[in-house]
């Protein structure tokens, strides 16, 4: 598992991907466009945490504060 994440954490990451907040959806539209940003972003488990967006190539984690999407 990635960075010590459990199967349960991966399942929660999947749930969060399918229930993004409006702010996360807007940012995902921009980050998911690889013609704009030449690197790949994803929702990424790290231990017991799930960062909103992570780029492995840049080792960059982006966390969006705000309301809860679930």
MODELLER restraints for C-alpha pairs under 7 A, 6 or more apart:
rsr = mdl.restraints
at = mdl.atoms
rsr.add(forms.Gaussian(group=physical.xy_distance, feature=features.Distance(at['CA:2:A'], at['CA:45:A']), mean=6.65, stdev=0.5))
rsr.add(forms.Gaussian(group=physical.xy_distance, feature=features.Distance(at['CA:2:A'], at['CA:46:A']), mean=6.58, stdev=0.5))
rsr.add(forms.Gaussian(group=physical.xy_distance, feature=features.Distance(at['CA:3:A'], at['CA:46:A']), mean=5.09, stdev=0.5))
rsr.add(forms.Gaussian(group=physical.xy_distance, feature=features.Distance(at['CA:3:A'], at['CA:47:A']), mean=5.71, stdev=0.5))
rsr.add(forms.Gaussian(group=physical.xy_distance, feature=features.Distance(at['CA:4:A'], at['CA:46:A']), mean=6.53, stdev=0.5))
rsr.add(forms.Gaussian(group=physical.xy_distance, feature=features.Distance(at['CA:4:A'], at['CA:47:A']), mean=4.69, stdev=0.5))
rsr.add(forms.Gaussian(group=physical.xy_distance, feature=features.Distance(at['CA:5:A'], at['CA:45:A']), mean=5.90, stdev=0.5))
rsr.add(forms.Gaussian(group=physical.xy_distance, feature=features.Distance(at['CA:5:A'], at['CA:46:A']), mean=5.65, stdev=0.5))
rsr.add(forms.Gaussian(group=physical.xy_distance, feature=features.Distance(at['CA:5:A'], at['CA:47:A']), mean=4.20, stdev=0.5))
rsr.add(forms.Gaussian(group=physical.xy_distance, feature=features.Distance(at['CA:5:A'], at['CA:48:A']), mean=5.91, stdev=0.5))
rsr.add(forms.Gaussian(group=physical.xy_distance, feature=features.Distance(at['CA:9:A'], at['CA:45:A']), mean=6.56, stdev=0.5))
rsr.add(forms.Gaussian(group=physical.xy_distance, feature=features.Distance(at['CA:9:A'], at['CA:48:A']), mean=6.25, stdev=0.5))
rsr.add(forms.Gaussian(group=physical.xy_distance, feature=features.Distance(at['CA:10:A'], at['CA:45:A']), mean=6.48, stdev=0.5))
rsr.add(forms.Gaussian(group=physical.xy_distance, feature=features.Distance(at['CA:13:A'], at['CA:43:A']), mean=6.79, stdev=0.5))
rsr.add(forms.Gaussian(group=physical.xy_distance, feature=features.Distance(at['CA:13:A'], at['CA:45:A']), mean=6.81, stdev=0.5))
rsr.add(forms.Gaussian(group=physical.xy_distance, feature=features.Distance(at['CA:13:A'], at['CA:50:A']), mean=6.35, stdev=0.5))
rsr.add(forms.Gaussian(group=physical.xy_distance, feature=features.Distance(at['CA:19:A'], at['CA:69:A']), mean=5.67, stdev=0.5))
rsr.add(forms.Gaussian(group=physical.xy_distance, feature=features.Distance(at['CA:19:A'], at['CA:70:A']), mean=5.95, stdev=0.5))
rsr.add(forms.Gaussian(group=physical.xy_distance, feature=features.Distance(at['CA:20:A'], at['CA:69:A']), mean=5.43, stdev=0.5))
rsr.add(forms.Gaussian(group=physical.xy_distance, feature=features.Distance(at['CA:21:A'], at['CA:68:A']), mean=6.74, stdev=0.5))
rsr.add(forms.Gaussian(group=physical.xy_distance, feature=features.Distance(at['CA:21:A'], at['CA:69:A']), mean=4.59, stdev=0.5))
rsr.add(forms.Gaussian(group=physical.xy_distance, feature=features.Distance(at['CA:31:A'], at['CA:37:A']), mean=6.52, stdev=0.5))
rsr.add(forms.Gaussian(group=physical.xy_distance, feature=features.Distance(at['CA:31:A'], at['CA:41:A']), mean=6.46, stdev=0.5))
rsr.add(forms.Gaussian(group=physical.xy_distance, feature=features.Distance(at['CA:32:A'], at['CA:41:A']), mean=6.68, stdev=0.5))
rsr.add(forms.Gaussian(group=physical.xy_distance, feature=features.Distance(at['CA:34:A'], at['CA:40:A']), mean=6.90, stdev=0.5))
rsr.add(forms.Gaussian(group=physical.xy_distance, feature=features.Distance(at['CA:39:A'], at['CA:55:A']), mean=6.97, stdev=0.5))
rsr.add(forms.Gaussian(group=physical.xy_distance, feature=features.Distance(at['CA:39:A'], at['CA:57:A']), mean=6.99, stdev=0.5))
rsr.add(forms.Gaussian(group=physical.xy_distance, feature=features.Distance(at['CA:40:A'], at['CA:55:A']), mean=5.82, stdev=0.5))
rsr.add(forms.Gaussian(group=physical.xy_distance, feature=features.Distance(at['CA:41:A'], at['CA:53:A']), mean=5.84, stdev=0.5))
rsr.add(forms.Gaussian(group=physical.xy_distance, feature=features.Distance(at['CA:41:A'], at['CA:54:A']), mean=5.14, stdev=0.5))
rsr.add(forms.Gaussian(group=physical.xy_distance, feature=features.Distance(at['CA:41:A'], at['CA:55:A']), mean=4.60, stdev=0.5))
rsr.add(forms.Gaussian(group=physical.xy_distance, feature=features.Distance(at['CA:42:A'], at['CA:53:A']), mean=5.16, stdev=0.5))
rsr.add(forms.Gaussian(group=physical.xy_distance, feature=features.Distance(at['CA:42:A'], at['CA:54:A']), mean=5.25, stdev=0.5))
rsr.add(forms.Gaussian(group=physical.xy_distance, feature=features.Distance(at['CA:42:A'], at['CA:55:A']), mean=6.70, stdev=0.5))
rsr.add(forms.Gaussian(group=physical.xy_distance, feature=features.Distance(at['CA:43:A'], at['CA:50:A']), mean=6.82, stdev=0.5))
rsr.add(forms.Gaussian(group=physical.xy_distance, feature=features.Distance(at['CA:43:A'], at['CA:51:A']), mean=5.95, stdev=0.5))
rsr.add(forms.Gaussian(group=physical.xy_distance, feature=features.Distance(at['CA:43:A'], at['CA:52:A']), mean=5.15, stdev=0.5))
rsr.add(forms.Gaussian(group=physical.xy_distance, feature=features.Distance(at['CA:43:A'], at['CA:53:A']), mean=4.77, stdev=0.5))
rsr.add(forms.Gaussian(group=physical.xy_distance, feature=features.Distance(at['CA:43:A'], at['CA:54:A']), mean=6.03, stdev=0.5))
rsr.add(forms.Gaussian(group=physical.xy_distance, feature=features.Distance(at['CA:44:A'], at['CA:50:A']), mean=5.47, stdev=0.5))
rsr.add(forms.Gaussian(group=physical.xy_distance, feature=features.Distance(at['CA:44:A'], at['CA:51:A']), mean=5.45, stdev=0.5))
rsr.add(forms.Gaussian(group=physical.xy_distance, feature=features.Distance(at['CA:44:A'], at['CA:53:A']), mean=6.63, stdev=0.5))
rsr.add(forms.Gaussian(group=physical.xy_distance, feature=features.Distance(at['CA:44:A'], at['CA:54:A']), mean=5.91, stdev=0.5))
rsr.add(forms.Gaussian(group=physical.xy_distance, feature=features.Distance(at['CA:45:A'], at['CA:51:A']), mean=6.42, stdev=0.5))
rsr.add(forms.Gaussian(group=physical.xy_distance, feature=features.Distance(at['CA:51:A'], at['CA:61:A']), mean=6.46, stdev=0.5))
rsr.add(forms.Gaussian(group=physical.xy_distance, feature=features.Distance(at['CA:51:A'], at['CA:62:A']), mean=6.68, stdev=0.5))
rsr.add(forms.Gaussian(group=physical.xy_distance, feature=features.Distance(at['CA:51:A'], at['CA:63:A']), mean=5.87, stdev=0.5))
rsr.add(forms.Gaussian(group=physical.xy_distance, feature=features.Distance(at['CA:52:A'], at['CA:62:A']), mean=6.01, stdev=0.5))
rsr.add(forms.Gaussian(group=physical.xy_distance, feature=features.Distance(at['CA:52:A'], at['CA:63:A']), mean=5.08, stdev=0.5))
rsr.add(forms.Gaussian(group=physical.xy_distance, feature=features.Distance(at['CA:52:A'], at['CA:64:A']), mean=6.56, stdev=0.5))
rsr.add(forms.Gaussian(group=physical.xy_distance, feature=features.Distance(at['CA:53:A'], at['CA:61:A']), mean=5.80, stdev=0.5))
rsr.add(forms.Gaussian(group=physical.xy_distance, feature=features.Distance(at['CA:53:A'], at['CA:62:A']), mean=5.04, stdev=0.5))
rsr.add(forms.Gaussian(group=physical.xy_distance, feature=features.Distance(at['CA:53:A'], at['CA:63:A']), mean=6.62, stdev=0.5))
rsr.add(forms.Gaussian(group=physical.xy_distance, feature=features.Distance(at['CA:54:A'], at['CA:60:A']), mean=5.68, stdev=0.5))
rsr.add(forms.Gaussian(group=physical.xy_distance, feature=features.Distance(at['CA:54:A'], at['CA:61:A']), mean=4.44, stdev=0.5))
rsr.add(forms.Gaussian(group=physical.xy_distance, feature=features.Distance(at['CA:54:A'], at['CA:62:A']), mean=6.23, stdev=0.5))
rsr.add(forms.Gaussian(group=physical.xy_distance, feature=features.Distance(at['CA:55:A'], at['CA:61:A']), mean=6.54, stdev=0.5))
